[in-house]
Amino acid sequence: MLHESRGPSKSINQKQNMCEAVIALKRYADLWLYDEASKDQSSSYPSFCRRALRTTTRSNVASLALATSPFQFSSGYCSKTCIPSRLKLVSTTCYATLSAVVKPQESAFDGKEAALLVDELRTSFNTGRTRSYEWRISQLQNIAKMIDEKEKCITEALYQDLSKPELEAFLAELSNTKSSCMLAIKELKNWMAPETVKTSVTTFPSSAQIVSEPLGVVLVISAWNFPFFNEPCDIARKLILDKILSVEPVIGAISAGNAVVLKPSEIAPATSSLLAKLFSEYLDETTIRVVQGGVPETTALLDQKWDKIFFTGGARVGRIVMAAAAKNLTPVVLELGGKCPALVDSDVNLQVAARRIITGKWACNNGQACIGVDYVITTKDFAPKLIDALKTELKTFFGENPLKSKDVSRIVNSFHFKRLESMMKENGVANKIVHGGQTVEDKLKISPTILVDVPEESSMMQEEIFGPLLPVITVSKIEDGFQVIRSKPKPLAAYLFTDNKVLQNRFVENVSAGGMGINETVLHVTLKDLPFGGVGESGIGAYHGKFSYETFSHKKGVLYRSFDGDSDLRYPPYTPEKKRVLKALLSSDIFGAILAFFGFSKDS
């Protein structure tokens, strides 16, 4: 057990930050020890984490093994007892007032447990129960029922983990998830129906269909910023994206008839524990399971044979997931991220553009979203007007002091607070702040911050920011912004604000991104008829609506023929006459085939 050093008493906030720093260090160390493929893993860690690692041996770091929820949290916040008791107020230990920082605990879920779990689910799947329409629809209806009945518990858990405003939680998470579920319930029969396709003369008489079948037993590993709905640094995304957001691919997997294991993030413990409890209460435990835990549990799961792995997180861990999947030739869907740009022309409605950029940045989990605006590009002449408009609308949205606004989410933990603070304090960056920059460390709050022309080599322009910092990059003419975007890895989303139709078309044709919004941010992901997914380093595969169903289905081609109409043309012995007929048929030359069949040719 690690204890604080004896000395002057520390404040509650200091103790909390110490706890979170140890947790953050341990999680980076876990990945460091796990990722054997990298020769210098520590070089990708934030500078303040590297300093700590240099003074800590691998064995010491590895010994800081943490349980899924190593601390018990104060203030039991749900009167309906939705949150497991270990997250409520207890007399023994409190997250905010720990005297013992870490209690080493061994994971109860190891490789043997993981293998047993997969075997149990595969046995259930092989009975065929998940293939029926009745099973699928009942599970989807139960998810919808769960969201309706436990809405208050879910929003309170999200607030506990992220200080996410209630309305934002409803709009970004609950509403989207419920919408996806209701769409699946409405369309499931149509999705399951075989698709009839045309046949050719070579198979006449025949018919053919495309039949969707479930893949089998699938694993969904999600991240932390939209925990219930399922979208920088790998740990940061893993923390916010994994709760409500994680239900979205589960809906697709269930719709397609699969058995599912959901691995939510341990770093947002309230919603993770709530999901585990609600899934066991509302869904079929013989085919749908939740596994809680950290890196050891995730590693144990990745060592198993799955029929598909769906991962939401960052590129670094995405590579680890893909390498583990490759050992078993398991297909993957990787929802990663990237630096999502917003290119702003000078012909825009300035107020509307500013409001939508703010919504896609600070009103989107305070910048902690994979599809949020990462940086803005505009012309040097137009930049002052745009920045003034952003300042005006920020004041309208969040008041004179946004740090006191209830509509601004906090940074998820102390580790990422320090990561963002470090970005702002880099040489050549601090003097580029033109708005905001205020911080309150004990509340993990950073005000909406705008910077202009930060150095390209700064971490702010090299890494996904994943926070409330917005660099504005200026160019001589708006078309130069295309090259700025193309100089970076392909983003998960790209946004353009202009009334110029020619520029809109050029942007769509010449900028590669997972998805796009023209004169809008973020909202494209709410359209269930549009696929949501990355390209290049921002991800592999797509989901949402029917695309979720197809992601977890195998499209099986089936040809039907009777015993009538059998021709000896395809059977040996192969004669010149058969060759002429077959060549004509394969060339769709019906007249030539008829002539050849009767021993004639077109030339005769």
C-alpha positions in Angstrom: 0.0 0.0 0.0 1.3 3.5 -0.9 0.9 6.1 1.8 1.3 9.9 1.6 4.5 11.1 3.1 4.3 12.4 6.7 4.3 16.1 6.9 1.9 19.1 6.7 -1.7 18.0 6.1 -2.9 18.2 2.5 -6.1 19.7 1.3 -8.8 17.5 0.0 -8.2 18.7 -3.5 -4.4 18.0 -3.3 -5.2 14.5 -2.1 -7.6 13.9 -4.9 -5.1 15.2 -7.5 -2.4 12.9 -6.0 -4.8 9.9 -6.3 -5.6 10.7 -9.9 -1.9 11.3 -10.8 -1.0 7.9 -9.5 -3.9 6.3 -11.4 -2.8 8.1 -14.6 0.8 7.1 -14.2 -0.1 3.5 -13.7 -2.4 3.4 -16.7 0.3 4.8 -19.0 2.8 2.2 -17.4 0.3 -0.6 -18.1 0.3 0.3 -21.8 4.0 0.8 -21.7 4.5 -2.7 -20.4 1.9 -4.2 -22.7 2.9 -2.6 -26.0 6.0 -4.7 -26.7 5.9 -3.7 -30.4 7.1 -0.2 -29.6 10.8 0.4 -28.9 10.3 3.7 -27.2 6.8 3.8 -25.9 7.5 6.4 -23.3 8.3 9.0 -26.0 4.6 9.3 -26.8 3.7 10.2 -23.2 3.1 13.8 -22.1 6.3 15.4 -20.8 5.1 15.5 -17.2 4.4 11.8 -17.3 7.8 11.0 -18.9 9.5 12.9 -16.0 7.7 10.7 -13.5 8.5 7.5 -15.5 12.2 8.4 -15.5 12.2 8.3 -11.7 10.2 5.1 -11.4 11.3 1.6 -12.3 9.1 -0.6 -14.4 8.7 -3.0 -11.5 7.6 -0.2 -9.2 5.1 1.2 -11.7 3.7 -2.3 -12.4 3.2 -2.9 -8.7 0.6 -0.1 -8.6 -2.1 -2.5 -9.8 -5.4 -0.9 -9.4 -8.8 -2.5 -9.1 -11.6 -1.4 -11.5 -12.7 1.2 -8.9 -9.9 1.4 -6.3 -11.6 4.2 -4.5 -15.0 4.5 -3.0 -16.8 7.7 -3.9 -18.5 10.1 -1.6 -22.1 11.3 -2.1 -24.4 8.6 -3.1 -26.3 10.4 -5.8 -29.1 8.2 -7.0 -32.1 7.6 -4.7 -33.2 4.7 -6.8 -30.1 2.7 -5.9 -29.1 2.3 -9.5 -25.4 2.9 -8.6 -23.8 -0.1 -6.9 -23.2 0.5 -3.2 -19.4 0.5 -3.6 -19.8 3.9 -5.3 -21.7 5.4 -2.5 -20.7 7.1 0.7 -18.9 4.7 3.1 -17.1 5.2 6.4 -13.9 3.4 5.5 -12.5 5.3 2.5 -13.4 8.4 0.5 -12.1 9.3 -2.9 -11.7 13.0 -1.9 -10.0 12.3 1.5 -7.7 9.4 1.0 -4.9 8.9 3.4 -3.9 5.7 1.5 -3.4 6.5 -2.1 -3.5 3.1 -3.7 -4.4 -0.4 -2.6 -2.8 -3.0 -4.8 -5.4 -5.6 -5.8 -5.1 -8.5 -8.2 -7.6 -8.7 -11.0 -10.2 -11.5 -10.5 -10.8 -11.6 -14.3 -7.8 -13.3 -16.0 -7.3 -15.2 -19.2 -9.0 -18.3 -17.9 -12.1 -16.3 -16.8 -12.1 -14.6 -20.2 -11.9 -17.9 -22.1 -14.7 -19.4 -19.9 -16.8 -16.3 -20.6 -16.4 -16.6 -24.4 -17.1 -20.4 -24.3 -20.3 -19.8 -22.4 -21.5 -17.1 -24.8 -20.5 -19.2 -27.8 -22.5 -22.1 -26.4 -25.5 -19.9 -26.0 -25.0 -18.5 -29.5 -24.8 -21.9 -31.0 -28.2 -22.8 -29.7 -29.6 -20.3 -32.2 -31.5 -18.3 -29.7 -30.0 -14.9 -30.8 -30.8 -15.5 -34.5 -34.6 -15.2 -34.0 -36.4 -12.0 -34.6 -38.2 -12.4 -31.3 -35.0 -12.5 -29.2 -33.5 -9.5 -31.1 -36.6 -7.3 -30.7 -37.1 -8.2 -27.1 -33.5 -7.1 -26.2 -33.9 -3.9 -28.2 -37.2 -3.1 -26.5 -35.5 -3.7 -23.1 -32.7 -1.3 -23.9 -35.4 1.4 -24.8 -37.2 0.6 -21.6 -33.9 0.8 -19.6 -33.2 4.3 -21.0 -36.7 5.5 -20.2 -36.8 4.1 -16.7 -33.3 4.9 -15.7 -32.8 8.3 -17.4 -32.3 10.1 -14.1 -29.7 7.6 -12.9 -27.8 7.7 -16.2 -27.7 11.5 -16.3 -26.5 11.6 -12.6 -23.8 9.1 -13.3 -22.6 11.1 -16.3 -22.5 14.2 -14.1 -20.6 12.3 -11.5 -17.9 11.2 -14.0 -17.8 14.3 -16.3 -19.9 17.1 -14.8 -21.9 16.8 -18.0 -24.9 19.1 -18.0 -28.2 17.3 -17.9 -29.5 18.7 -21.2 -26.2 17.9 -23.0 -26.4 14.4 -21.6 -29.9 14.0 -22.8 -29.2 15.4 -26.3 -25.8 13.9 -26.9 -26.3 10.6 -25.3 -29.8 9.5 -24.2 -31.7 10.9 -27.1 -29.2 9.5 -29.7 -29.2 6.1 -28.1 -32.9 5.9 -27.8 -33.3 7.1 -31.4 -30.9 4.3 -32.6 -32.8 1.8 -30.6 -36.2 2.8 -31.9 -35.0 2.8 -35.5 -33.7 -0.7 -35.1 -37.0 -1.8 -33.6 -38.9 -0.2 -36.5 -36.6 -1.5 -39.3 -35.4 -4.8 -38.0 -37.7 -7.0 -40.1 -36.6 -5.1 -43.2 -33.0 -5.4 -42.3 -33.3 -9.2 -41.7 -35.2 -9.9 -44.9 -33.1 -11.6 -47.6 -32.3 -9.3 -50.6 -33.1 -10.8 -54.0 -30.6 -10.1 -56.7 -30.5 -10.8 -60.4 -29.0 -14.0 -61.9 -27.3 -14.5 -65.3 -28.0 -16.7 -68.3 -25.2 -19.0 -67.2 -27.2 -20.1 -64.1 -30.6 -20.2 -65.8 -33.0 -21.2 -64.4 -32.1 -19.9 -60.9 -32.7 -17.3 -58.3 -30.3 -15.7 -55.8 -30.4 -13.8 -52.5 -28.1 -12.0 -50.1 -28.8 -13.3 -46.6 -27.6 -11.5 -43.5 -26.3 -13.7 -40.8 -24.8 -12.9 -37.3 -21.1 -13.1 -37.0 -21.1 -14.9 -33.6 -19.6 -13.6 -30.4 -18.4 -10.0 -30.6 -16.4 -7.7 -28.3 -17.2 -4.0 -27.9 -14.4 -2.0 -26.2 -15.4 1.6 -25.8 -13.9 4.9 -24.5 -15.0 7.6 -22.1 -16.3 10.9 -23.5 -19.8 9.8 -24.6 -20.0 6.8 -22.3 -23.6 5.8 -23.0 -23.9 6.6 -26.7 -20.5 5.4 -28.1 -16.9 8.3 -30.2 -5.5 12.9 -28.0 -4.1 10.6 -26.1 -5.4 7.1 -26.0 -6.3 7.1 -22.3 -8.2 10.4 -22.6 -10.5 9.1 -25.3 -10.9 5.8 -23.5 -12.2 7.7 -20.5 -14.9 9.8 -22.1 -16.2 7.7 -25.0 -17.2 4.5 -23.3 -20.5 4.7 -21.5 -23.6 5.7 -23.3 -21.8 5.8 -26.6 -20.9 2.2 -26.1 -24.6 1.2 -26.2 -24.8 2.3 -29.9 -22.6 -0.6 -31.3 -24.2 -3.0 -28.8 -27.6 -2.1 -30.4 -26.1 -3.0 -33.8 -24.6 -6.2 -32.6 -27.9 -7.3 -31.0 -29.9 -6.3 -34.0 -27.7 -8.5 -36.1 -28.2 -11.5 -33.8 -24.8 -11.7 -32.0 -23.8 -12.5 -28.5 -22.0 -9.5 -27.1 -19.4 -8.6 -24.5 -19.1 -4.9 -23.6 -16.0 -3.7 -22.0 -16.6 -0.1 -20.7 -13.9 2.2 -19.4 -12.8 1.9 -15.8 -11.9 5.6 -15.7 -15.5 6.8 -15.6 -16.5 4.4 -12.8 -20.0 5.6 -12.1 -21.4 5.1 -15.5 -19.4 1.9 -16.0 -20.8 0.3 -12.9 -24.2 1.6 -13.8 -24.1 0.0 -17.2 -23.0 -3.3 -15.7 -25.9 -3.3 -13.3 -28.5 -2.2 -15.8 -27.4 -4.7 -18.5 -27.7 -7.5 -16.0 -31.1 -6.3 -14.9 -32.7 -5.6 -18.3 -30.9 -7.9 -20.9 -30.3 -11.6 -21.4 -27.2 -12.4 -19.4 -26.7 -15.7 -21.2 -25.8 -13.8 -24.4 -25.0 -10.2 -23.3 -22.3 -9.5 -20.7 -20.4 -6.5 -19.3 -16.9 -6.9 -18.1 -15.5 -4.1 -16.0 -11.8 -3.5 -15.3 -8.7 -1.9 -16.7 -5.7 -3.0 -18.9 -5.4 -6.5 -17.4 -9.0 -7.3 -18.1 -8.9 -5.8 -21.5 -5.7 -7.8 -22.3 -7.4 -11.0 -21.2 -10.3 -10.3 -23.4 -8.2 -9.4 -26.4 -6.3 -12.7 -26.1 -9.6 -14.6 -26.9 -11.0 -15.6 -30.3 -13.8 -13.2 -31.3 -15.9 -13.0 -34.4 -15.4 -9.2 -34.4 -13.9 -6.5 -32.2 -15.3 -3.0 -32.1 -13.0 -0.5 -30.5 -13.5 3.2 -29.7 -10.4 5.0 -28.6 -7.1 6.4 -29.8 -4.8 5.4 -32.5 -2.1 4.0 -30.2 -4.3 1.6 -28.4 -6.1 1.0 -31.7 -2.9 -0.5 -33.0 -2.6 -2.8 -30.0 -6.2 -4.0 -30.5 -5.6 -4.6 -34.2 -2.4 -6.5 -33.5 -4.2 -8.7 -31.0 -7.1 -9.3 -33.4 -4.7 -10.2 -36.2 -3.4 -13.2 -34.3 -6.9 -14.8 -34.7 -7.7 -13.2 -38.1 -10.5 -11.3 -36.3 -12.0 -8.4 -38.2 -12.1 -5.1 -36.4 -13.9 -1.8 -36.4 -11.7 1.0 -35.1 -13.4 4.3 -34.2 -10.4 6.5 -33.5 -10.2 10.3 -34.0 -7.9 13.0 -35.2 -7.6 16.7 -35.5 -11.0 17.8 -36.9 -10.7 21.1 -38.8 -13.3 23.8 -39.4 -12.5 25.9 -42.5 -14.3 29.3 -42.3 -14.8 31.5 -45.4 -15.5 35.2 -45.1 -18.9 35.1 -46.8 -20.6 33.4 -43.8 -23.4 34.5 -41.5 -20.9 35.4 -38.7 -23.2 34.9 -35.7 -24.6 31.6 -36.9 -21.1 30.2 -37.8 -19.7 31.3 -34.4 -22.6 29.7 -32.6 -22.2 26.4 -34.5 -18.5 26.3 -34.0 -19.0 26.9 -30.2 -21.6 24.1 -30.2 -19.1 21.7 -32.0 -16.3 22.6 -29.5 -17.2 23.8 -26.0 -20.8 22.7 -25.9 -19.7 19.2 -27.0 -18.3 17.9 -23.7 -16.0 21.0 -23.4 -14.0 19.9 -26.4 -13.6 16.3 -25.2 -15.2 14.6 -28.2 -13.6 12.9 -31.2 -15.9 14.7 -33.7 -15.5 18.1 -32.0 -13.8 21.0 -33.7 -10.0 20.7 -33.0 -8.8 23.8 -34.8 -10.1 26.6 -37.1 -8.6 27.8 -40.4 -9.6 31.2 -41.8 -8.0 34.1 -43.7 -5.7 36.7 -41.9 -8.2 39.4 -42.8 -11.2 37.6 -41.5 -9.7 36.1 -38.4 -10.3 39.2 -36.1 -14.0 39.3 -37.0 -14.5 35.6 -36.4 -12.7 35.7 -33.1 -14.8 38.7 -32.0 -17.9 36.8 -32.9 -16.7 33.8 -31.0 -16.0 35.9 -27.9 -19.5 37.5 -28.1 -21.3 34.2 -28.4 -19.2 32.5 -25.7 -20.3 35.3 -23.3 -23.9 34.7 -24.4 -23.6 30.9 -23.9 -21.6 30.7 -20.7 -21.7 34.1 -19.1 -18.9 36.5 -18.0 -17.2 33.7 -16.1 -17.6 30.4 -17.9 -15.7 28.6 -15.1 -18.8 29.1 -13.0 -21.2 28.0 -15.7 -23.2 24.8 -15.1 -23.2 24.3 -18.9 -19.5 23.7 -19.2 -18.2 20.2 -18.5 -15.2 19.7 -16.4 -12.0 18.0 -17.6 -12.3 14.3 -16.9 -9.5 14.0 -14.4 -6.4 15.7 -13.1 -4.1 13.9 -15.5 -5.8 15.4 -18.5 -6.2 18.8 -16.9 -2.4 18.9 -16.5 -2.0 17.6 -20.1 -4.0 20.5 -21.4 -2.4 23.0 -19.1 1.0 21.9 -20.3 -0.1 22.5 -23.9 -1.0 26.1 -23.1 2.3 26.7 -21.3 4.6 25.5 -24.1 7.1 27.9 -25.4 5.6 30.0 -28.2 2.1 29.0 -27.3 1.3 30.9 -24.1 1.6 34.3 -25.8 -0.8 33.2 -28.5 -3.9 33.2 -26.2 -6.4 35.9 -27.2 -9.3 34.7 -25.1 -9.7 32.6 -22.0 -6.9 30.5 -20.6 -8.2 30.6 -17.0 -8.0 27.4 -15.0 -9.3 26.1 -11.6 -7.4 23.0 -10.9 -9.3 21.8 -7.8 -12.5 21.8 -9.9 -10.8 20.5 -13.1 -12.2 23.5 -15.0 -10.5 25.2 -18.0 -12.3 28.1 -19.6 -13.0 28.2 -23.4 -9.7 29.3 -24.8 -8.9 30.7 -28.2 -5.3 31.0 -29.6 -4.1 32.5 -32.9 -1.3 31.0 -35.1 0.3 28.7 -32.5 3.5 27.1 -33.9 3.0 24.2 -36.1 5.5 22.1 -34.2 3.7 22.6 -30.9 1.9 19.7 -29.3 -1.3 21.6 -29.8 -1.0 21.3 -33.5 0.6 17.9 -33.6 -1.7 16.0 -31.2 -5.5 15.8 -31.0 -6.3 18.4 -28.3 -9.4 16.8 -26.8 -10.2 19.8 -24.6 -11.4 23.4 -24.6 -8.4 24.9 -26.4 -9.1 26.2 -29.9 -6.2 27.3 -32.2 -7.2 29.6 -35.1 -4.8 29.2 -38.0 -4.6 32.0 -40.5 -3.9 31.6 -44.3 -3.6 34.1 -47.1 -6.6 32.8 -49.1 -9.2 30.3 -48.0 -8.1 27.7 -50.6 -4.7 27.4 -48.8 -6.6 25.8 -45.9 -7.1 22.6 -48.0 -3.3 22.0 -47.9 -3.2 22.6 -44.1 -5.8 19.9 -43.7 -4.1 17.5 -46.1 -0.8 17.9 -44.3 -2.2 16.1 -41.3 -3.6 12.6 -40.9 -7.1 12.2 -42.2 -9.6 13.4 -39.5 -12.8 11.7 -38.3 -14.7 14.8 -39.3 -14.1 18.0 -41.3 -16.2 21.1 -41.4 -16.6 24.0 -43.9 -18.5 27.3 -43.4 -19.2 29.1 -46.7 -22.1 30.0 -49.0 -19.8 29.4 -52.0 -21.1 26.3 -53.8 -18.0 25.9 -55.8 -15.9 25.9 -52.7 -18.3 23.5 -51.0 -17.9 21.1 -54.0 -14.1 21.4 -54.0 -14.0 20.7 -50.2 -16.1 17.6 -50.5 -14.1 16.3 -53.5 -10.6 17.1 -52.3 -10.6 16.7 -48.5 -10.6 13.2 -47.1 -12.3 12.7 -43.8 -14.6 10.2 -42.0 -17.5 12.5 -42.3 -18.3 16.2 -43.1 -20.6 19.0 -42.2 -21.1 22.0 -44.5 -22.1 25.1 -42.5 -22.6 22.8 -39.5 -20.6 20.9 -36.9 -21.3 17.5 -35.2 -24.9 17.1 -36.3 -24.0 14.8 -39.2 -23.5 12.0 -36.7 -27.2 12.2 -35.6 -28.4 11.2 -39.1 -28.9 7.4 -39.0 -28.9 7.1 -42.8 -25.3 8.4 -42.9 -22.5 6.1 -41.9 -20.2 7.2 -39.1 -16.6 6.1 -39.2 -13.1 7.1 -39.9 -10.6 6.8 -42.7 -6.9 6.2 -42.5 -5.7 6.9 -39.0 -9.1 8.1 -37.9 -10.5 4.6 -38.1 -11.7 1.6 -40.0 -15.3 0.7 -40.6 -18.5 2.5 -39.9 -21.8 2.2 -38.0 -25.1 4.0 -37.1 -28.5 2.9 -38.1 -28.5 0.2 -40.7 -24.7 0.5 -41.0 -24.5 -0.8 -37.4 -26.5 -3.8 -38.3 -24.4 -4.5 -41.4 -21.1 -4.0 -39.4 -22.1 -6.9 -37.2 -23.5 -9.1 -40.0 -22.0 -11.3 -42.7 -23.6 -10.9 -46.1 -24.0 -14.4 -47.4 -24.6 -15.0 -51.1 -27.0 -17.8 -51.8 -27.9 -19.3 -55.3 -31.0 -21.5 -55.7 -31.5 -23.9 -58.5 -33.8 -26.8 -59.2 -32.8 -30.1 -60.9 -34.5 -29.0 -64.1 -32.7 -27.4 -67.0 -29.4 -29.2 -66.5 -27.1 -28.9 -69.5 -24.1 -31.0 -70.3 -22.2 -27.9 -71.6 -20.4 -27.5 -68.2 -19.4 -31.1 -68.0 -16.6 -33.0 -69.6 -15.7 -34.0 -72.2 -15.0 -30.4 -73.4 -15.5 -30.2 -77.2 -15.0 -27.3 -79.6 -18.8 -27.0 -79.9 -19.2 -26.6 -76.2 -16.4 -24.1 -76.1 -18.2 -22.0 -78.8 -21.5 -22.1 -77.0 -20.0 -21.2 -73.6 -17.9 -18.4 -75.0 -21.0 -16.9 -76.6 -23.0 -17.3 -73.3 -20.3 -15.7 -71.2 -20.1 -12.8 -73.7 -23.9 -12.4 -73.4 -24.2 -13.1 -77.1 -27.5 -15.1 -77.0 -27.8 -15.2 -80.8 -24.2 -16.5 -81.2 -24.9 -19.1 -78.5 -28.0 -20.4 -80.3 -26.1 -20.6 -83.6 -23.2 -22.4 -81.8 -25.6 -24.8 -80.2 -26.9 -25.9 -83.6 -23.4 -26.2 -85.0 -23.3 -22.9 -86.8 -21.2 -19.7 -86.4 -21.8 -16.1 -87.2 -19.1 -16.3 -89.9 -20.7 -19.2 -91.7 
